[in-house]
Amino acid sequence: MSTTEQRADDAWAVMEKFYAAEAAYVAAGGFGTSSYDEVAAYLDPEVVLHQAPGLPFTGTGTWRGRDGLERFLATFSEVWESMEFLEQEHWGDADTVVVRSLVRFRSRATGREVDALIMQLIRVRNGRMLECRPFYWDPAAIADACA
């Protein structure tokens, strides 16, 4: 395995742990109900999340720092009762990873489930997520599940 492949695998290993911590946090009820410490362990202090506009959990669209991501996940876990990763593929080099996920969400408000295809462009620094840009294939289906 080349050095570049090893670094991409390391970044992917960080993201696998982050995704597991995120799913557990959401399932436990999120802010005020579950500890955020495990999620925060995989976040760079200067982390930035850029969410697309128009989704029920995007808020301002840009969330900065560990506290910002905690506020995002508080909003996110108010919207979703659960999230299950059905499929994941990843590609990367150095400290950048692209992740294709098929995720099943269950809405807290309606109880409806939606399978969402999400592509994420992620940068990792020192073993922690530094930046994430998710792209949702069908944002209307996500909004509809929550309405």
PyMOL commands that set and color helices and strands:
alter all, ss='L'
color gray80, all
select helices_A, chain A and resi 3-27+37-40+65-79+139-146
alter helices_A, ss='H'
color red, helices_A
select strands_A, chain A and resi 43-50+62-64+80-93+96-107+113-125+128-136
alter strands_A, ss='S'
color yellow, strands_A
deselect
rebuild
show_as cartoon
